[in-house]
Amino acid sequence: MPTEPLPTVVGDSTPDGPPRALLITAVVVAVLSITAILGIAATREAPVQPVVIAFVPAPKAESSTCTTLLSALPADLGEFRRAAATEPVPPGAAAWRGEADNYPVIMRCGIDRPAEFVVGSPIQMVNAVQWFRLDDPATDRSTWVTVDRPVYVALTLPSESGPTPIQVLSDLIARTMPAVPIDPNPAR
């Protein structure tokens, strides 16, 4: 019996790798996974950075008046959200930070009467609370100090904060502290 020659195979009929459909499916799953991760990351809020609060003498910071105010502080002062402070936190102090990560809003309760607050100083009434304003020409901030309460409360604000932080805090101070007559330093 004559033997027949084996047929010659032109080209390789065995695939070199996984089927094309499996490759396309893997690429689609990878793209969808990356899109989902980026979408979740975009909706997460960045953590609020702690605020460094400089020490300022506040001899009445641990008074019952300041303790009551501190325990009633809101989470938000307009667009500013309550922020943790770096340790050590000065007694009677609290901070809020805006989304733009600009200067924070800092409140200090129980500070000394400002030396600049003298007879004849201009006072501004904000929601039933009298405030004395100190401007810091070296920065873009101002500090407002209550002058008609049993303890002095200072609120340091960035210039772009708008009126809401002082209005919200004024309402809270009016509810938690009785009004007292103002007591400025003698005129210089």
C-alpha atoms as an extended CHARMM CRD file, in Angstrom:
* protein
*
       188  EXT
         1         1  MET       CA              0.0000000000        0.0000000000        0.0000000000  PROA      1               0.0000000000
         2         2  PRO       CA              1.3210000000        3.2070000000       -1.0530000000  PROA      2               0.0000000000
         3         3  THR       CA              1.4770000000        5.8690000000        1.6120000000  PROA      3               0.0000000000
         4         4  GLU       CA             -0.0540000000        9.1760000000        0.9190000000  PROA      4               0.0000000000
         5         5  PRO       CA              1.8440000000       12.2620000000        1.8200000000  PROA      5               0.0000000000
         6         6  LEU       CA              0.5070000000       14.2370000000        4.7460000000  PROA      6               0.0000000000
         7         7  PRO       CA             -1.2240000000       17.4600000000        3.8300000000  PROA      7               0.0000000000
         8         8  THR       CA              0.8780000000       20.5640000000        4.2400000000  PROA      8               0.0000000000
         9         9  VAL       CA             -0.5020000000       23.0550000000        6.7020000000  PROA      9               0.0000000000
        10        10  VAL       CA             -0.3210000000       26.5780000000        5.4220000000  PROA      10              0.0000000000
        11        11  GLY       CA             -0.4200000000       29.0040000000        8.3450000000  PROA      11              0.0000000000
        12        12  ASP       CA             -1.0020000000       27.9940000000       11.9150000000  PROA      12              0.0000000000
        13        13  SER       CA             -4.5770000000       27.2600000000       12.8350000000  PROA      13              0.0000000000
        14        14  THR       CA             -3.9360000000       27.3650000000       16.5990000000  PROA      14              0.0000000000
        15        15  PRO       CA             -4.5280000000       30.8020000000       18.1770000000  PROA      15              0.0000000000
        16        16  ASP       CA             -1.5410000000       32.7180000000       19.5530000000  PROA      16              0.0000000000
        17        17  GLY       CA             -3.4090000000       34.0240000000       22.6150000000  PROA      17              0.0000000000
        18        18  PRO       CA             -6.8180000000       34.4000000000       24.1890000000  PROA      18              0.0000000000
        19        19  PRO       CA             -9.8270000000       34.8320000000       21.9370000000  PROA      19              0.0000000000
        20        20  ARG       CA            -10.5130000000       38.3460000000       20.6850000000  PROA      20              0.0000000000
        21        21  ALA       CA            -13.8670000000       38.5660000000       22.5670000000  PROA      21              0.0000000000
        22        22  LEU       CA            -12.1170000000       37.8570000000       25.8740000000  PROA      22              0.0000000000
        23        23  LEU       CA             -9.5530000000       40.6150000000       25.2140000000  PROA      23              0.0000000000
        24        24  ILE       CA            -12.2590000000       43.1490000000       24.3830000000  PROA      24              0.0000000000
        25        25  THR       CA            -14.2000000000       42.2230000000       27.5280000000  PROA      25              0.0000000000
        26        26  ALA       CA            -11.0800000000       42.6350000000       29.7060000000  PROA      26              0.0000000000
        27        27  VAL       CA            -10.3380000000       46.0870000000       28.2420000000  PROA      27              0.0000000000
        28        28  VAL       CA            -13.9660000000       47.2190000000       28.7640000000  PROA      28              0.0000000000
        29        29  VAL       CA            -13.9550000000       46.0120000000       32.3950000000  PROA      29              0.0000000000
        30        30  ALA       CA            -10.6410000000       47.8090000000       33.0690000000  PROA      30              0.0000000000
        31        31  VAL       CA            -11.9000000000       51.0820000000       31.5540000000  PROA      31              0.0000000000
        32        32  LEU       CA            -15.1650000000       50.8920000000       33.5150000000  PROA      32              0.0000000000
        33        33  SER       CA            -13.2740000000       50.1840000000       36.7480000000  PROA      33              0.0000000000
        34        34  ILE       CA            -10.9630000000       53.1630000000       36.2750000000  PROA      34              0.0000000000
        35        35  THR       CA            -13.9280000000       55.3990000000       35.4250000000  PROA      35              0.0000000000
        36        36  ALA       CA            -15.7730000000       54.2760000000       38.5820000000  PROA      36              0.0000000000
        37        37  ILE       CA            -12.7280000000       54.8960000000       40.7820000000  PROA      37              0.0000000000
        38        38  LEU       CA            -12.1890000000       58.3780000000       39.3170000000  PROA      38              0.0000000000
        39        39  GLY       CA            -15.8900000000       59.1680000000       39.6970000000  PROA      39              0.0000000000
        40        40  ILE       CA            -15.8890000000       58.1820000000       43.3660000000  PROA      40              0.0000000000
        41        41  ALA       CA            -12.6860000000       60.1250000000       44.0000000000  PROA      41              0.0000000000
        42        42  ALA       CA            -14.1490000000       63.2480000000       42.3820000000  PROA      42              0.0000000000
        43        43  THR       CA            -17.2130000000       63.2170000000       44.6550000000  PROA      43              0.0000000000
        44        44  ARG       CA            -15.2770000000       62.7730000000       47.8870000000  PROA      44              0.0000000000
        45        45  GLU       CA            -14.5780000000       65.9070000000       49.8780000000  PROA      45              0.0000000000
        46        46  ALA       CA            -10.9960000000       66.6270000000       50.7270000000  PROA      46              0.0000000000
        47        47  PRO       CA            -10.3530000000       66.3750000000       54.4550000000  PROA      47              0.0000000000
        48        48  VAL       CA            -10.3890000000       69.6820000000       56.2630000000  PROA      48              0.0000000000
        49        49  GLN       CA             -6.8550000000       70.5180000000       57.3420000000  PROA      49              0.0000000000
        50        50  PRO       CA             -6.2960000000       71.3350000000       61.0190000000  PROA      50              0.0000000000
        51        51  VAL       CA             -5.9020000000       74.9990000000       61.8610000000  PROA      51              0.0000000000
        52        52  VAL       CA             -2.9550000000       76.3820000000       63.8030000000  PROA      52              0.0000000000
        53        53  ILE       CA             -4.2960000000       78.7850000000       66.4180000000  PROA      53              0.0000000000
        54        54  ALA       CA             -1.6930000000       81.0960000000       67.8940000000  PROA      54              0.0000000000
        55        55  PHE       CA             -1.6960000000       81.5140000000       71.6400000000  PROA      55              0.0000000000
        56        56  VAL       CA             -3.2590000000       84.7540000000       72.8900000000  PROA      56              0.0000000000
        57        57  PRO       CA             -3.6770000000       85.4510000000       76.6100000000  PROA      57              0.0000000000
        58        58  ALA       CA             -7.2460000000       84.5300000000       77.5270000000  PROA      58              0.0000000000
        59        59  PRO       CA             -7.5570000000       84.6270000000       81.3250000000  PROA      59              0.0000000000
        60        60  LYS       CA            -11.3130000000       83.9180000000       81.2630000000  PROA      60              0.0000000000
        61        61  ALA       CA            -11.2210000000       81.2000000000       78.5770000000  PROA      61              0.0000000000
        62        62  GLU       CA            -12.1520000000       78.4870000000       81.0470000000  PROA      62              0.0000000000
        63        63  SER       CA            -14.9950000000       80.4600000000       82.6470000000  PROA      63              0.0000000000
        64        64  SER       CA            -18.4960000000       79.0050000000       82.6290000000  PROA      64              0.0000000000
        65        65  THR       CA            -19.5050000000       81.7380000000       80.1520000000  PROA      65              0.0000000000
        66        66  CYS       CA            -16.8830000000       80.6030000000       77.6180000000  PROA      66              0.0000000000
        67        67  THR       CA            -17.5600000000       76.9280000000       78.2840000000  PROA      67              0.0000000000
        68        68  THR       CA            -21.2430000000       77.4830000000       77.5100000000  PROA      68              0.0000000000
        69        69  LEU       CA            -20.4070000000       79.3550000000       74.3070000000  PROA      69              0.0000000000
        70        70  LEU       CA            -17.8970000000       76.7230000000       73.1570000000  PROA      70              0.0000000000
        71        71  SER       CA            -20.3540000000       73.8830000000       73.7000000000  PROA      71              0.0000000000
        72        72  ALA       CA            -22.9820000000       75.6790000000       71.5930000000  PROA      72              0.0000000000
        73        73  LEU       CA            -20.7600000000       76.5800000000       68.6160000000  PROA      73              0.0000000000
        74        74  PRO       CA            -22.2360000000       75.6360000000       65.2360000000  PROA      74              0.0000000000
        75        75  ALA       CA            -20.6380000000       73.3160000000       62.7140000000  PROA      75              0.0000000000
        76        76  ASP       CA            -20.8870000000       76.0190000000       60.0450000000  PROA      76              0.0000000000
        77        77  LEU       CA            -20.4420000000       79.7660000000       59.9360000000  PROA      77              0.0000000000
        78        78  GLY       CA            -21.8580000000       80.3730000000       56.4790000000  PROA      78              0.0000000000
        79        79  GLU       CA            -19.4640000000       78.7500000000       53.9990000000  PROA      79              0.0000000000
        80        80  PHE       CA            -16.9080000000       78.0280000000       56.7280000000  PROA      80              0.0000000000
        81        81  ARG       CA            -16.9510000000       74.5680000000       58.3310000000  PROA      81              0.0000000000
        82        82  ARG       CA            -15.7410000000       73.7420000000       61.8030000000  PROA      82              0.0000000000
        83        83  ALA       CA            -12.1460000000       72.5510000000       61.6750000000  PROA      83              0.0000000000
        84        84  ALA       CA             -9.9530000000       70.7700000000       64.1550000000  PROA      84              0.0000000000
        85        85  ALA       CA             -7.0950000000       72.7480000000       65.6100000000  PROA      85              0.0000000000
        86        86  THR       CA             -3.5540000000       71.4810000000       65.9250000000  PROA      86              0.0000000000
        87        87  GLU       CA             -2.3840000000       70.6600000000       69.4310000000  PROA      87              0.0000000000
        88        88  PRO       CA             -1.9870000000       72.3720000000       71.7400000000  PROA      88              0.0000000000
        89        89  VAL       CA             -5.2980000000       74.1430000000       71.2580000000  PROA      89              0.0000000000
        90        90  PRO       CA             -5.4550000000       77.3660000000       73.2690000000  PROA      90              0.0000000000
        91        91  PRO       CA             -8.2800000000       77.3320000000       75.8340000000  PROA      91              0.0000000000
        92        92  GLY       CA            -11.4470000000       79.0280000000       74.6220000000  PROA      92              0.0000000000
        93        93  ALA       CA            -10.4760000000       78.8240000000       70.9310000000  PROA      93              0.0000000000
        94        94  ALA       CA            -12.2510000000       77.3220000000       67.9200000000  PROA      94              0.0000000000
        95        95  ALA       CA            -11.7610000000       77.4730000000       64.1520000000  PROA      95              0.0000000000
        96        96  TRP       CA            -13.6310000000       77.1050000000       60.8900000000  PROA      96              0.0000000000
        97        97  ARG       CA            -12.1370000000       76.7130000000       57.4230000000  PROA      97              0.0000000000
        98        98  GLY       CA            -13.5990000000       77.6250000000       54.0180000000  PROA      98              0.0000000000
        99        99  GLU       CA            -13.5230000000       75.5400000000       50.8590000000  PROA      99              0.0000000000
       100       100  ALA       CA            -10.9410000000       77.8020000000       49.2360000000  PROA      100             0.0000000000
       101       101  ASP       CA             -8.5120000000       76.8940000000       52.0350000000  PROA      101             0.0000000000
       102       102  ASN       CA             -7.9770000000       80.5930000000       52.6370000000  PROA      102             0.0000000000
       103       103  TYR       CA             -7.4050000000       82.1250000000       56.0380000000  PROA      103             0.0000000000
       104       104  PRO       CA             -9.5440000000       80.3650000000       58.6200000000  PROA      104             0.0000000000
       105       105  VAL       CA            -12.1230000000       81.9940000000       60.8670000000  PROA      105             0.0000000000
       106       106  ILE       CA            -10.8300000000       81.8440000000       64.4470000000  PROA      106             0.0000000000
       107       107  MET       CA            -12.8200000000       82.5410000000       67.5970000000  PROA      107             0.0000000000
       108       108  ARG       CA            -11.2510000000       83.1380000000       70.9990000000  PROA      108             0.0000000000
       109       109  CYS       CA            -13.3410000000       83.4690000000       74.1490000000  PROA      109             0.0000000000
       110       110  GLY       CA            -12.1690000000       85.0600000000       77.4100000000  PROA      110             0.0000000000
       111       111  ILE       CA             -9.4190000000       87.3070000000       76.0130000000  PROA      111             0.0000000000
       112       112  ASP       CA             -8.2620000000       90.5200000000       77.6850000000  PROA      112             0.0000000000
       113       113  ARG       CA             -9.8750000000       93.8210000000       76.7410000000  PROA      113             0.0000000000
       114       114  PRO       CA             -7.9970000000       95.1360000000       73.6740000000  PROA      114             0.0000000000
       115       115  ALA       CA             -5.6700000000       98.0300000000       74.5040000000  PROA      115             0.0000000000
       116       116  GLU       CA             -6.9690000000       99.8170000000       71.3800000000  PROA      116             0.0000000000
       117       117  PHE       CA            -10.5370000000       99.8160000000       72.7360000000  PROA      117             0.0000000000
       118       118  VAL       CA            -10.7260000000      103.2870000000       74.3010000000  PROA      118             0.0000000000
       119       119  VAL       CA            -13.4290000000      105.8080000000       75.0740000000  PROA      119             0.0000000000
       120       120  GLY       CA            -14.7260000000      107.1010000000       71.7570000000  PROA      120             0.0000000000
       121       121  SER       CA            -13.7660000000      104.0050000000       69.7280000000  PROA      121             0.0000000000
       122       122  PRO       CA            -16.2580000000      103.2110000000       66.9700000000  PROA      122             0.0000000000
       123       123  ILE       CA            -18.5100000000      100.2640000000       67.7700000000  PROA      123             0.0000000000
       124       124  GLN       CA            -20.6680000000       98.3210000000       65.3410000000  PROA      124             0.0000000000
       125       125  MET       CA            -23.8840000000       96.5400000000       66.2720000000  PROA      125             0.0000000000
       126       126  VAL       CA            -24.3530000000       93.1450000000       64.6470000000  PROA      126             0.0000000000
       127       127  ASN       CA            -27.5540000000       91.2980000000       65.5560000000  PROA      127             0.0000000000
       128       128  ALA       CA            -27.8290000000       92.7580000000       69.0850000000  PROA      128             0.0000000000
       129       129  VAL       CA            -24.1080000000       92.4020000000       69.9220000000  PROA      129             0.0000000000
       130       130  GLN       CA            -21.6840000000       95.3460000000       70.0150000000  PROA      130             0.0000000000
       131       131  TRP       CA            -18.3300000000       94.7410000000       68.3080000000  PROA      131             0.0000000000
       132       132  PHE       CA            -15.0630000000       96.6910000000       68.1830000000  PROA      132             0.0000000000
       133       133  ARG       CA            -13.0770000000       96.1140000000       64.9780000000  PROA      133             0.0000000000
       134       134  LEU       CA             -9.2950000000       95.8030000000       64.7640000000  PROA      134             0.0000000000
       135       135  ASP       CA             -7.7650000000       95.7530000000       61.2810000000  PROA      135             0.0000000000
       136       136  ASP       CA             -4.4020000000       94.1770000000       60.6310000000  PROA      136             0.0000000000
       137       137  PRO       CA             -2.7970000000       96.1070000000       57.7580000000  PROA      137             0.0000000000
       138       138  ALA       CA             -0.1230000000       93.4130000000       57.3230000000  PROA      138             0.0000000000
       139       139  THR       CA             -2.6790000000       90.6970000000       56.5060000000  PROA      139             0.0000000000
       140       140  ASP       CA             -5.9760000000       90.3650000000       54.7240000000  PROA      140             0.0000000000
       141       141  ARG       CA             -7.8810000000       89.8680000000       57.9920000000  PROA      141             0.0000000000
       142       142  SER       CA             -9.7090000000       91.7730000000       60.6880000000  PROA      142             0.0000000000
       143       143  THR       CA            -10.5130000000       90.8910000000       64.2740000000  PROA      143             0.0000000000
       144       144  TRP       CA            -13.8340000000       91.7970000000       65.8230000000  PROA      144             0.0000000000
       145       145  VAL       CA            -14.1710000000       91.8350000000       69.6280000000  PROA      145             0.0000000000
       146       146  THR       CA            -17.4380000000       91.8260000000       71.5740000000  PROA      146             0.0000000000
       147       147  VAL       CA            -17.5010000000       94.7160000000       74.0420000000  PROA      147             0.0000000000
       148       148  ASP       CA            -20.9080000000       94.3410000000       75.6880000000  PROA      148             0.0000000000
       149       149  ARG       CA            -20.6780000000       90.8440000000       77.2170000000  PROA      149             0.0000000000
       150       150  PRO       CA            -19.2460000000       89.5690000000       80.5300000000  PROA      150             0.0000000000
       151       151  VAL       CA            -16.1830000000       88.1980000000       78.6720000000  PROA      151             0.0000000000
       152       152  TYR       CA            -14.4810000000       89.4660000000       75.5320000000  PROA      152             0.0000000000
       153       153  VAL       CA            -14.8890000000       87.2360000000       72.4750000000  PROA      153             0.0000000000
       154       154  ALA       CA            -12.6730000000       87.8080000000       69.4330000000  PROA      154             0.0000000000
       155       155  LEU       CA            -13.5310000000       86.6720000000       65.9360000000  PROA      155             0.0000000000
       156       156  THR       CA            -10.7400000000       86.8770000000       63.3360000000  PROA      156             0.0000000000
       157       157  LEU       CA            -12.0520000000       86.8560000000       59.7840000000  PROA      157             0.0000000000
       158       158  PRO       CA            -10.4990000000       86.8390000000       56.3160000000  PROA      158             0.0000000000
       159       159  SER       CA            -11.6200000000       89.8860000000       54.3280000000  PROA      159             0.0000000000
       160       160  GLU       CA            -13.5750000000       87.7650000000       51.8320000000  PROA      160             0.0000000000
       161       161  SER       CA            -15.6290000000       86.0180000000       54.5360000000  PROA      161             0.0000000000
       162       162  GLY       CA            -18.6840000000       88.2240000000       54.1190000000  PROA      162             0.0000000000
       163       163  PRO       CA            -21.0680000000       89.0430000000       56.9860000000  PROA      163             0.0000000000
       164       164  THR       CA            -22.4220000000       85.5630000000       57.7220000000  PROA      164             0.0000000000
       165       165  PRO       CA            -19.7910000000       84.3230000000       60.2190000000  PROA      165             0.0000000000
       166       166  ILE       CA            -20.1440000000       87.3660000000       62.4880000000  PROA      166             0.0000000000
       167       167  GLN       CA            -23.9360000000       87.3320000000       62.1620000000  PROA      167             0.0000000000
       168       168  VAL       CA            -24.2120000000       83.6600000000       63.1360000000  PROA      168             0.0000000000
       169       169  LEU       CA            -21.8220000000       84.1000000000       66.0560000000  PROA      169             0.0000000000
       170       170  SER       CA            -23.6000000000       87.2820000000       67.1710000000  PROA      170             0.0000000000
       171       171  ASP       CA            -26.9110000000       85.4150000000       67.3490000000  PROA      171             0.0000000000
       172       172  LEU       CA            -25.2820000000       82.6670000000       69.4230000000  PROA      172             0.0000000000
       173       173  ILE       CA            -23.5560000000       85.1470000000       71.7650000000  PROA      173             0.0000000000
       174       174  ALA       CA            -26.8230000000       87.0530000000       72.2480000000  PROA      174             0.0000000000
       175       175  ARG       CA            -28.5290000000       83.7590000000       73.2720000000  PROA      175             0.0000000000
       176       176  THR       CA            -25.7830000000       82.4680000000       75.5650000000  PROA      176             0.0000000000
       177       177  MET       CA            -24.3640000000       85.6120000000       77.2280000000  PROA      177             0.0000000000
       178       178  PRO       CA            -26.1620000000       88.4950000000       78.9110000000  PROA      178             0.0000000000
       179       179  ALA       CA            -25.4270000000       92.0060000000       77.7180000000  PROA      179             0.0000000000
       180       180  VAL       CA            -23.4190000000       94.2460000000       80.0770000000  PROA      180             0.0000000000
       181       181  PRO       CA            -22.4210000000       97.9230000000       79.8390000000  PROA      181             0.0000000000
       182       182  ILE       CA            -19.3220000000       98.5340000000       77.7390000000  PROA      182             0.0000000000
       183       183  ASP       CA            -16.1040000000       99.3110000000       79.6430000000  PROA      183             0.0000000000
       184       184  PRO       CA            -13.4750000000      100.8680000000       77.3440000000  PROA      184             0.0000000000
       185       185  ASN       CA             -9.9780000000      101.8660000000       78.3900000000  PROA      185             0.0000000000
       186       186  PRO       CA             -9.5180000000      105.5660000000       79.2110000000  PROA      186             0.0000000000
       187       187  ALA       CA             -8.8340000000      107.7670000000       76.1910000000  PROA      187             0.0000000000
       188       188  ARG       CA             -5.1470000000      108.2180000000       75.4650000000  PROA      188             0.0000000000
